[in-house]
């Protein structure tokens, strides 16, 4: 049974940092593309960053240079380091296992390209 459990969300002032974690279980974590997605109230879910099984990262333009995705295969854990946070980064953040071969293109739209979702963790940035 695949499980994805996010943690690390919270409230922070603009310019601050947060680190999200996603603990994965029930499958061979190292073999799959993983991604972070977010959804703000009234908006569609959007891609933030993904990391392929070989460790190659991809980022949405809106977070390039500020966010870093990484993973620890030994710990079956995915991370998202978020720096220089902006008010518009406020959203529910979701960890996901992405279907191959959509690892990079899942950031354009996750529809039909994600196999499993976590329950989400809220990030609130105050201006």
N, C-alpha and C positions, 0 to 999 in steps of 0.2 A: 504494500500500500504506500503510494507516494505521498509524502507530507513535506510541505514547505512552511516554515514558521519564521516570520520576520520579527525583528526587534530593533530597538535603537531610535525609534522616532521620538519626537518631542517638540517643544516650543523653543525657538531661538530668535534672537534679534537679527535683523539684516546684517550681513557681513560675517556672521558666525558660521560655525561648522557643526556637522553631525555625521555620525558613522552608522549606517544601517547594516544589519546582519541578517542572513537568511540561512537557517539550519535545514538541511535537506536530509531526507531519509527514505528508505524503501526502494532505492534503485542505485545504480552505479553512477554516482555524482560526476565523476571525472569524464564520463563518456558523452555528456550532453552539453549543448549550448544552454546558458542561463542568462536571464535578463531581469532588468528592473524597469518597471512601468509605473506611471502615476496617473491619478485621476483627480482633478479638481471639481468642486461642486458645479454642476451644470455643464460640464465639459466631457468630451470623450476621453477614454483612456488612451494615453500616449506613451510611446517608447522613450526611455531615458538612456539606457546603456545595455549592451549585451557583451557577453564574453564566450567565445567558442571553446570547444573542448581542448583546443591546443593553446588556449590562453590569449588569443587575439581579441582585443577589445574594439567595440564600436560605440559611438556616442551620438546622441541627438545634437544638432547644432546649438541648441539653447543651453546645453550644459558643458560643451567642450571647453577645456581649460579650467573648469571649476570642479567637476565631478570625476572620480576615478573608480572604476569597477575592478574588482579583483576576486580571487577565490583561493581557498585552501583545500585542495583535494584530500589531504590527510584528515581534515576536520569536517569534510562535507559541508563547507560553509561558503556562502557567497557574501561579498561585502560591497557597500557603496559609500565611499568617502565623499562627502559633500562639503565643499568650502565656498566661501564668498556667497553665502546663500542670499537669495533675493525674495522679496515678497511673493513674486509670481512662481516661486518654487513650492509654495504651499499646496499640499495635495495629500491624498492617501497614496502611499507607495507600496507597490506589489512586487514580490519576487515571483518569477515564473520559469518553468522549464519550457524551452522553445523547441519547436519541431525543426529538425534538420530538413531541408537546407535553408531555412528562413532566418538563420541567426542574425545576420546584419539587417535584412529587410523587415524583420519583425518590428524594428524601430519606426518604420513608416506607418505601420498599422499592425496591431497584434491580432486582428480578427482572423481566425482560422489558422493562426501560426503558433499558438501556445497550447501545450498539452495540459499543463497543470499550473494553477495559481495558488499563492499563499493567501492568507486572510487579510493582509495589509497592515501597515503601520502609518500612523498619521504624522505628518511633518507640517508644522505651522511656523511661518516666518513673519515676524512683526516688523513693520517698517519704522 
